[in-house]
């Protein structure tokens, strides 16, 4: 076994790439094959058979056979079967190409991003079905394991000639602004507030919405100022106007923000915006600290203090 594995290492050096799923038990002729692209690699693994079927139906095979490089978070057959149950369908045949394409592109990012290079943050996908043709982003969290939105990477660094595959245990549906908040632990208090106020369905609708999202630190500062311990001390009636004050109609990117007064979904109160060379400030006190977290139904900009009507 060690001798054959050494042959495999030498073959890698000779062709200057990694041919996945070649094992040390294969004969010497396998080492002479051309490196496989992402679609070929997926096709050679029975655990990705539904993914390959979906790519074919959505007309994306030629895309992922291109030069790339691509990083693909690839759902296993088990992940797709769970999605079918969730959607109440029997399989790929019950989904149209139009429905499949944005879902599949939501699993592809640019570059050859190996596990060692992954860092916590947002990554832009190839899914450009967000308002204005903008590309939806994923939240990637790296700790003891790697999570991509609600999925977990179960096999990393499956190399191909035009990129890399990371197998995941759940299909990643294009996120709403609410889903983005749920997936990022820095917004856990915001999510708790949205749930208590009964606004989950409203903010999961088509929109589009622009959300100025306070972090957990921002909410904790508010609790200290109000003399309360947390969301549990506030009623839904108190929370609703505050939360709606953080939402603007439309998909407004950072590049489109300008100084002025902006109406919010809290129809009785507007936000004062100052856009300068040092950044964007709201109501003279709250700073925008991260921008353009694009969801399928809107965009999130992160702020460092809670806005009060």
C-alpha positions as CSV (number, residue, x, y, z in Angstrom):
1,X,0.0,0.0,0.0
2,X,2.8,2.4,0.9
3,X,4.5,1.7,-2.4
4,X,1.4,2.4,-4.5
5,X,0.7,5.5,-2.5
6,X,4.2,6.8,-3.3
7,X,3.4,6.2,-7.0
8,X,0.3,8.3,-6.6
9,X,2.3,11.1,-5.1
10,X,4.7,11.1,-7.9
11,X,1.8,11.1,-10.4
12,X,0.5,14.3,-8.8
13,X,3.9,16.0,-9.2
14,X,4.0,14.9,-12.8
15,X,0.6,16.3,-13.9
16,X,0.7,19.3,-11.4
17,X,-2.8,18.8,-10.2
18,X,-4.9,16.5,-8.1
19,X,-7.2,13.9,-9.7
20,X,-9.8,13.1,-7.0
21,X,-11.3,9.8,-6.1
22,X,-8.2,8.0,-7.5
23,X,-7.2,5.5,-4.8
24,X,-3.9,3.7,-4.1
25,X,-5.6,0.5,-5.1
26,X,-6.2,1.5,-8.7
27,X,-3.9,0.2,-11.4
28,X,-1.1,2.2,-12.9
29,X,-3.1,3.2,-16.0
30,X,-5.4,5.3,-13.8
31,X,-2.5,7.6,-12.9
32,X,-2.1,8.4,-16.6
33,X,-5.6,9.8,-17.1
34,X,-6.2,13.5,-17.6
35,X,-7.3,15.4,-14.5
36,X,-11.1,15.6,-14.1
37,X,-13.1,18.8,-14.0
38,X,-15.7,19.4,-11.3
39,X,-18.6,17.8,-13.2
40,X,-16.6,14.7,-14.0
41,X,-15.5,14.4,-10.4
42,X,-19.1,14.6,-9.2
43,X,-20.2,12.2,-11.8
44,X,-17.7,9.6,-10.6
45,X,-19.0,9.7,-7.1
46,X,-22.3,7.9,-6.4
47,X,-23.0,10.3,-3.5
48,X,-23.4,13.2,-5.9
49,X,-25.7,11.5,-8.5
50,X,-28.7,13.7,-7.7
51,X,-26.5,16.8,-7.8
52,X,-25.3,15.8,-11.3
53,X,-28.9,15.2,-12.4
54,X,-29.8,18.6,-11.1
55,X,-26.9,20.3,-12.9
56,X,-27.9,18.6,-16.2
57,X,-31.6,19.6,-15.9
58,X,-30.6,23.2,-15.0
59,X,-28.3,23.5,-18.0
60,X,-25.2,24.2,-15.8
61,X,-23.0,21.3,-16.8
62,X,-21.0,23.4,-19.4
63,X,-20.7,26.2,-16.8
64,X,-18.9,24.0,-14.3
65,X,-16.9,22.3,-17.0
66,X,-15.4,25.8,-17.7
67,X,-11.9,27.0,-16.7
68,X,-13.1,28.5,-13.4
69,X,-11.7,28.1,-10.9
70,X,-14.8,27.3,-8.9
71,X,-15.4,26.3,-5.3
72,X,-18.5,24.2,-5.1
73,X,-20.3,23.3,-1.8
74,X,-21.8,20.1,-3.1
75,X,-24.9,18.6,-1.4
76,X,-24.9,14.8,-1.1
77,X,-27.8,12.7,-2.2
78,X,-29.0,12.5,1.4
79,X,-29.0,16.3,1.5
80,X,-31.1,16.5,-1.6
81,X,-33.5,13.8,-0.3
82,X,-34.1,15.9,2.8
83,X,-34.8,19.0,0.6
84,X,-37.4,17.0,-1.4
85,X,-39.2,16.1,1.8
86,X,-39.1,19.7,2.9
87,X,-40.5,20.9,-0.4
88,X,-43.1,18.0,-0.7
89,X,-41.7,16.7,-4.0
90,X,-40.5,13.3,-5.0
91,X,-37.3,14.3,-6.7
92,X,-35.5,16.4,-9.3
93,X,-38.2,15.6,-11.9
94,X,-40.7,17.7,-9.9
95,X,-38.5,20.8,-10.0
96,X,-38.2,23.0,-13.1
97,X,-34.9,24.1,-14.5
98,X,-35.8,27.7,-13.5
99,X,-36.3,26.6,-9.9
100,X,-33.1,24.6,-9.8
101,X,-30.7,27.1,-11.4
102,X,-30.6,29.7,-8.6
103,X,-30.4,27.0,-5.9
104,X,-27.5,25.3,-7.6
105,X,-25.6,28.6,-8.3
106,X,-26.1,29.4,-4.7
107,X,-23.6,26.7,-3.9
108,X,-20.8,28.0,-6.2
109,X,-18.3,30.7,-5.4
110,X,-15.3,32.0,-7.4
111,X,-11.8,30.8,-6.8
112,X,-10.1,27.6,-5.7
113,X,-10.8,28.0,-1.9
114,X,-9.4,25.0,0.0
115,X,-10.4,24.3,3.6
116,X,-7.2,25.8,5.0
117,X,-8.0,29.1,3.2
118,X,-11.6,29.4,4.4
119,X,-12.3,32.2,6.9
120,X,-15.4,33.3,8.7
121,X,-17.3,35.9,6.7
122,X,-19.5,36.4,3.6
123,X,-18.8,35.0,0.2
124,X,-20.5,36.1,-3.1
125,X,-22.1,33.2,-5.0
126,X,-22.9,32.8,-8.7
127,X,-26.6,33.2,-7.9
128,X,-27.4,36.6,-9.5
129,X,-31.2,36.4,-8.9
130,X,-31.2,39.0,-6.1
131,X,-33.0,42.3,-6.7
132,X,-31.2,44.3,-9.5
133,X,-29.3,41.2,-10.7
134,X,-27.1,41.3,-7.6
135,X,-25.3,38.1,-6.4
136,X,-26.5,36.5,-3.3
137,X,-24.0,35.9,-0.5
138,X,-23.4,33.0,1.8
139,X,-22.3,33.2,5.5
140,X,-19.3,30.9,6.0
141,X,-18.3,30.1,9.6
142,X,-15.1,28.4,10.5
143,X,-14.7,26.8,13.9
144,X,-14.2,23.2,14.8
145,X,-15.9,22.6,11.5
146,X,-17.0,24.7,8.5
147,X,-20.6,25.8,8.2
148,X,-22.0,27.3,5.1
149,X,-25.3,29.0,6.0
150,X,-27.3,26.1,7.6
151,X,-25.1,23.3,6.1
152,X,-21.9,21.7,7.4
153,X,-18.9,20.6,5.4
154,X,-18.5,16.9,5.8
155,X,-15.8,16.2,3.3
156,X,-13.3,19.0,2.3
157,X,-10.8,19.5,-0.5
158,X,-12.1,17.1,-3.2
159,X,-9.8,18.5,-5.9
160,X,-10.6,18.9,-9.6
161,X,-8.8,20.4,-12.5
162,X,-10.9,23.6,-12.5
163,X,-11.5,24.0,-8.7
164,X,-12.4,22.3,-5.5
165,X,-15.5,20.5,-4.1
166,X,-16.5,20.5,-0.4
167,X,-19.3,18.1,0.3
168,X,-22.1,19.4,2.5
169,X,-24.9,17.8,4.4
170,X,-27.8,20.2,3.5
171,X,-28.9,22.0,0.4
172,X,-28.4,25.8,0.7
173,X,-31.5,27.6,-0.4
174,X,-31.1,31.3,-1.4
175,X,-31.4,33.1,1.9
176,X,-33.8,35.9,2.9
177,X,-32.7,38.8,5.0
178,X,-34.2,36.8,8.0
179,X,-32.2,33.7,7.0
180,X,-29.0,35.7,6.8
181,X,-29.6,37.0,10.3
182,X,-30.4,33.5,11.6
183,X,-27.2,32.0,10.1
184,X,-24.9,34.7,11.7
185,X,-24.6,34.3,15.5
186,X,-23.7,38.0,15.8
187,X,-27.4,38.7,15.0
188,X,-28.9,36.3,17.5
189,X,-30.6,39.0,19.6
190,X,-32.0,40.7,16.5
191,X,-33.5,37.3,15.4
192,X,-35.0,36.9,18.9
193,X,-36.5,40.3,18.6
194,X,-37.9,39.7,15.1
195,X,-39.5,36.5,16.2
196,X,-41.0,38.0,19.3
197,X,-42.4,40.9,17.3
198,X,-44.0,38.5,14.8
199,X,-42.1,40.0,11.8
200,X,-40.4,36.8,10.5
201,X,-43.0,36.2,7.7
202,X,-43.1,39.9,6.8
203,X,-39.3,40.1,6.3
204,X,-39.2,36.8,4.5
205,X,-41.5,38.1,1.8
206,X,-40.5,39.2,-1.6
207,X,-39.5,42.7,-0.6
208,X,-37.0,43.9,-1.5
209,X,-35.9,45.3,1.8
210,X,-32.8,47.1,3.0
211,X,-32.2,46.2,6.7
212,X,-29.9,48.1,9.0
213,X,-29.0,45.3,11.4
214,X,-27.8,45.9,14.9
215,X,-25.3,43.5,16.3
216,X,-25.6,41.7,19.6
217,X,-23.3,44.3,21.1
218,X,-25.5,47.1,19.9
219,X,-28.6,45.4,21.5
220,X,-26.7,44.9,24.8
221,X,-25.8,48.6,24.9
222,X,-29.5,49.4,24.4
223,X,-30.5,47.0,27.2
224,X,-28.0,48.8,29.6
225,X,-29.4,52.2,28.6
226,X,-33.0,51.0,29.2
227,X,-32.2,49.2,32.4
228,X,-33.5,45.9,31.1
229,X,-31.9,42.4,31.0
230,X,-32.8,41.5,27.4
231,X,-35.5,41.0,24.8
232,X,-37.7,39.1,27.3
233,X,-38.2,42.4,29.2
234,X,-39.7,44.1,26.1
235,X,-43.1,43.5,24.6
236,X,-43.9,42.8,21.0
237,X,-45.7,46.1,20.9
238,X,-42.5,47.9,22.0
239,X,-40.3,46.0,19.7
240,X,-42.3,46.3,16.5
241,X,-41.9,50.0,15.8
242,X,-38.2,49.8,16.7
243,X,-37.5,46.9,14.3
244,X,-39.5,48.5,11.5
245,X,-37.5,51.6,12.0
246,X,-34.4,49.6,10.8
247,X,-36.0,48.6,7.5
248,X,-36.2,50.6,4.3
249,X,-38.0,49.7,1.1
250,X,-35.8,48.6,-1.8
251,X,-32.5,47.0,-2.3
252,X,-30.1,49.9,-1.5
253,X,-26.4,49.0,-1.8
254,X,-23.7,51.0,-0.1
255,X,-22.7,52.6,-3.4
256,X,-26.3,54.0,-3.7
257,X,-26.5,55.5,-0.2
258,X,-26.4,59.3,-0.1
259,X,-26.9,62.0,2.6
260,X,-30.5,62.8,3.3
261,X,-33.7,61.6,5.0
262,X,-34.9,58.1,4.3
263,X,-38.5,56.8,5.0
264,X,-38.7,53.5,6.9
265,X,-41.3,50.8,7.3
266,X,-42.1,52.6,10.6
267,X,-44.2,55.1,8.7
268,X,-44.1,57.7,11.4
269,X,-40.3,58.0,11.6
270,X,-37.5,58.6,9.0
271,X,-33.8,57.9,9.3
272,X,-31.3,60.7,8.9
273,X,-28.3,59.5,6.8
274,X,-24.9,61.2,6.5
275,X,-22.6,59.6,3.9
276,X,-19.1,60.8,3.9
277,X,-15.5,59.7,3.1
278,X,-15.2,58.1,6.6
279,X,-18.4,56.0,6.1
280,X,-22.1,56.2,6.7
281,X,-23.7,57.4,9.9
282,X,-27.4,57.1,10.9
283,X,-29.2,59.6,13.1
284,X,-25.8,61.1,14.1
285,X,-24.8,58.2,16.3
286,X,-25.1,54.8,14.7
287,X,-22.3,53.8,12.3
288,X,-22.5,51.4,9.4
289,X,-19.7,48.9,10.1
290,X,-20.3,46.3,7.3
291,X,-22.2,46.6,4.1
292,X,-23.9,44.8,1.2
293,X,-24.8,41.4,2.8
294,X,-27.0,40.5,-0.2
295,X,-29.9,38.2,0.3
296,X,-32.5,36.9,-2.2
297,X,-35.1,39.5,-1.0
298,X,-32.9,42.4,0.0
299,X,-29.7,43.6,1.5
300,X,-28.3,44.0,5.0
301,X,-26.0,46.7,6.3
302,X,-24.6,46.1,9.8
303,X,-24.8,48.9,12.4
304,X,-23.1,49.4,15.8
305,X,-26.1,50.8,17.8
306,X,-29.8,50.3,17.8
307,X,-31.9,53.1,16.2
308,X,-34.8,54.4,18.2
309,X,-37.7,56.1,16.5
